[in-house]
């Protein structure tokens, strides 16, 4: 498969991190979701805004529920890679409420310079290097920038690992965002943030 320049940069940046064996001790994230949330139609953009002309980060920021994710992308210095128009991505975006469910001080620890590689790996785990609207998601596996994701589609419910898609199909010029209710962690992460 050929990748655009943006995808190659992200793959090079995040690909080197997948073998580093890091983890943020987040036991709450590993719980199985036994009560999936039914997906709701995407919130339409404001009448004066053409959401599809926005980049992924701009589209996420305008939603008002992905501010923590946008801040972490900037902290990890991945903003430029996702802002460019060259690549198409799917982001399974944890909402602010999903980040609030993390154990106390985890976000603060992830933003420390010594944990930047771990943060990049976690964020890369939420990004698939192709555009997949909800109607193209199927039960099976997807390769993110930092490891494999398990997708389960049951009627109108979409579950990624143990997170439910709560807001599908937020369109952007360089891909699509699906809001999810949990933060995803790569399976190979094994130590805590400092």
Secondary structure, 3 states (H helix, E strand, C coil): CCCCHHHHHHHHHHHCCCCCCCCCCCHHHHCCCCCCCCCECCCCCCCCCCHHHCCHHHHHHHHCCCHHHHHHHHHCCCHHHHHCCCCCEEEEEECHHHHHCCCCCHHHHHCCHHHHHHHHHHHHCCEECCCCCHHHCCCEEEEECCEEEEEEEECCEEEECCEEEEEEEEEECCEEEEEECCCCCCCCCCCCCC
